[in-house]
Amino acid sequence: MSFDRTDCERCRGDFPALRRKHDGRPLVYLDGPAGSQMPSAVIEAISGYYRSHNANHHGAFPTSRESDEAVLDARRKLAAFVGAGNWREISLGQNMTTVAYSLSRAIGAAFSEGDEIVITALDHEANRGPWLGLRDHGIVVREAAMLPNGLIDMEDFERQLTPRTKLVAVTLASNALGTVPDSTEIRRLTRAAGAWLLVDAVHYAPHFPIDVQELDVDFLLCSAYKFYGPHVGVLWSRPGLLQQLPTEHLRVQSDEAPYRIETGTLNFAAIVGAGAAVDYIASWGEGRDLRARIVDATGAIAEYEHGVALRYWDEVRGIPGVTGWGPDFDQERRAPTVSITVDGRTATEVASQLGERGVQVWDGHFYAVRAVETLGLEERGGLVRTGVLMYNTADEVGRLLEALEAIAGSSRRA
Ligand SMILES: Cc1ncc(COP(=O)(O)O)c(C=O)c1O
């Protein structure tokens, strides 16, 4: 199928937040990389859980059984979302960062002193901090550099791999610059080093179909609030792998994957909402089963988002005083996330002036602090980031461009 302007207009009706006005005009939500809005179907699924099935797990009574079944159903949907063969490959947690920390502690306990982990300068701190923390246990953490255009320096990446490399942790898409690294080449080099490959798919998941079989990685992390769901961290692990790791859990808790890395009582309502988010995305696709509809829909939505972001990328760089950062759109793949700076204005000044005009974008480093430091933009307050999702229109980008022209123009005159 395809997803075009008319589909976008139709989908906007599903998102109650998009009805909000500011000074009489609709608010423009171009802040998606920090979290998407939720369609009514997801909001209903969450409130429906609380209305009818709210209970703790493994009870011998109806609502507890229904709750267990609803969580299992959500795991199945999330498995389909990432292309996993089985729901037993899907572990859940509070958010991606929390799950990454739990996994890092288990991996750290399995590794020996002097073993090495490679991270990148492009990554969000959530895929750096947990691994850097393992240095306290004698693990060596090496960082692959980022080039000025926001791509990973692949020569440096290769240099960081040694016979002691046990894990490579790298992003599938940068939340700051829209870079989509060459995961095929990264996997080839990682495998040649005999290491595990973990990918951060948090920014990738809302924009591209995920297929863990094709990606052929060992661990994949994503976060449902970036793809129209609530706050739930999702970990896919290669079958059998989690079982080998000394995960921390209570003795009363299941020792089996996927549960063995999950601690305490999960947020069942949010998990149900995450499953509903997958259903919502799939509802825009065609195919004989859920997986086929997800792939169809995400592919079509990706193309639509790319078109809107490309127009912004092309036009915004034509505004005097504006600089675009990150890789060009001629890359084989690029996320529809565009970051800029405006001469004479800090990123916060630009974002707050846009906010006054009802255009919501983020400013700063978005926790991709190493990437922003590498670009030398820390002192200017980082970047002004625009993210395009399925519900964003070309007209909204037009409003953003118009506002930026005024802001950049007044900055030049000042
Ligand atoms: C690329 C990327 N990785 C990881 C994270 C952390 O995700 P969470 O907020 O679920 O911990 C984010 C959040 O912004 C992100 O954009």
The ligand as an SDF file (V2000), in Angstrom:
LIG
                    3D

 16 16  0  0  0  0  0  0  0  0999 V2000
   18.0550    6.6510   20.1970 C   0  0  0  0  0  0  0  0  0  0  0  0
   17.5330    6.5280   21.5990 C   0  0  0  0  0  0  0  0  0  0  0  0
   17.9990    5.5350   22.3700 N   0  0  0  0  0  0  0  0  0  0  0  0
   17.5830    5.3630   23.6270 C   0  0  0  0  0  0  0  0  0  0  0  0
   16.6650    6.2100   24.1950 C   0  0  0  0  0  0  0  0  0  0  0  0
   16.2230    5.9760   25.6020 C   0  0  0  0  0  0  0  0  0  0  0  0
   14.9400    5.4660   25.6020 O   0  0  0  0  0  0  0  0  0  0  0  0
   14.0520    5.4810   26.9410 P   0  0  0  0  0  0  0  0  0  0  0  0
   13.5550    6.8640   27.1080 O   0  0  0  0  0  0  0  0  0  0  0  0
   12.9650    4.4880   26.6470 O   0  0  0  0  0  0  0  0  0  0  0  0
   14.9100    5.0250   28.0470 O   0  0  0  0  0  0  0  0  0  0  0  0
   16.1590    7.2730   23.4390 C   0  0  0  0  0  0  0  0  0  0  0  0
   15.2030    8.2330   24.0290 C   0  0  0  0  0  0  0  0  0  0  0  0
   15.0980    9.3550   23.6040 O   0  0  0  0  0  0  0  0  0  0  0  0
   16.5970    7.4280   22.1050 C   0  0  0  0  0  0  0  0  0  0  0  0
   16.1400    8.4110   21.3290 O   0  0  0  0  0  0  0  0  0  0  0  0
  1  2  1  0
  2  3  1  0
  2 15  2  0
  3  4  2  0
  4  5  1  0
  5  6  1  0
  5 12  2  0
  6  7  1  0
  7  8  1  0
  8  9  2  0
  8 10  1  0
  8 11  1  0
 12 13  1  0
 12 15  1  0
 13 14  2  0
 15 16  1  0
M  END
$$$$
